[in-house]
Amino acid sequence: MIRNRPLGESPLAVACLVMLSAPMSPTDKDRQGATAPPPPASSRSPVTPVRTPPLPDDRFVGWDAGPDPTTALCEYDVEGDWEIGRDVGEVSIGGSSECTISIPGRGLSARHALLERRAHKLRLHDLDSSHGTFVRERRLEGSADLSPGDMFTARPMTFVCLNDEMRQHRPTLFEILGRGADRSPDWVMVQAVTGSGPLLLTGETGCDLGRLAHAIHAMSLRRSRQPVEVSSVPHERAGQVALLRQAAKTSLILALAQDGPPLDPEFAPMLFSASFGVRLILLAPNPDVARQALTDAKVALMQHVSVHPLAFRSGEIDKLIDHRFAQRSFSLRTADLTPKNQEALKSYAWPGNFDELREVADGIAAHKTLGGLRPAAELLGIPSHHKLARHFERVGLEFPLFSEDN
């Protein structure tokens, strides 16, 4: 069975498309909730590229996590995906309602492309489409075999093949990075899945760099082994070597402090040596901290992913809080708050970033559920209900919190 999961409202970064055979319903639910329908084609102004984004230039060694079938397709940089059941033999993509994945009004041919399952790969065929299908920078002639992380462009849409792990953790990348990120969520996802080179993640305190690092590892070919996570490196050579051996064939997540000392100049090159087989995921407040610890030359070898603080994401605050409400099984949403409280959440700078946002969202939900500050503080483990009240005051929230309580 194949289910269509509708796309979100993000403008697409590159364009591509896929055809499959057997009609697909546009009303299925996203694994974590229903997604919004795609905006009209006239409002999206898609670009028509002649090639797909290139795969990572990986000088490092990856390890296969085992059979890795594609179980879904997504449009590049658009939330949501189309599920492809493991028992489905063929999937057609195009503008016709008779296609398995039907995407009308986006410039695709009626039957644009066909995917057929071949063991753990999908074999892609162009169906004499008007604008062509492109794989790895070339127009498709004949067929091409695709694995998770591979992209193809059915002009004017670009698609990415997803496995189960990518489907599970892709929403985390969209949540943490947001839509205005220097490196888009799907760019990071493709780097995570198809490469094994070192990554530098930077951001302020509370920006969930650790959660991002774990999501990247969980999507990678190294996911069968637990990552090694440390905040300091042993001073003795024997301890350093033991750490590298522990992290061999998996990810080493190393968190650097703002005023931390440089790493041992003889240890740093070992982190980047293919002979040890370590994938370094470095967490730092900013690139200067990473350069001080590793040298400019080593940082230049890393792919850099910068996480913007929530102060620059005011247009997404309501969505992020709603996501936290859903995680807490709280039925109301930010739209149910009073207009003044809604505006307070959007205009607040959120210096604590995700840590502070979760604290406030949990407080709102607990207060509404239990009917007061004191029981809410007790539920959340906050020492005093006065402290919870100060959390609300700092953000600019006023009582009553919700419009229905007026």
ABEGO torsion letter per residue (X at the ends): XBBBBBBBABBBABBBBBBBBEBBBAABBBAAEBBBBBBBAAAAGBBBBABBBBBBBBABBBBBAEBBBBABBBBBGBBEBBBBBAABABBBBEABAABABBBBGAGBBABABBBBBBEABBBBBBBGBAAEBBBGGBBBBEBBBBBBGBBBBBOABBBBBBBAAAAAAAAAAAAAAEAABABBAAAAAAAAAABABBBBBBEBBGAGAAAAAAAAAAABAAAABBBBBBABBBABAAAAAAAAAAABGBBBBBBBBAABBBBBAAAAAAAABAAAGBBBBBBBABAAAAAAAAEAAAAAABBBBBBBBAAAAAAAAAAAAAAAAAAAGBABBAAABBAAAAAAAAABAGAAEAAAAAAAAAAAAAAAAAGBAAAAAAAAGBABAAAAAAAAAAAGBBOBABAAAX
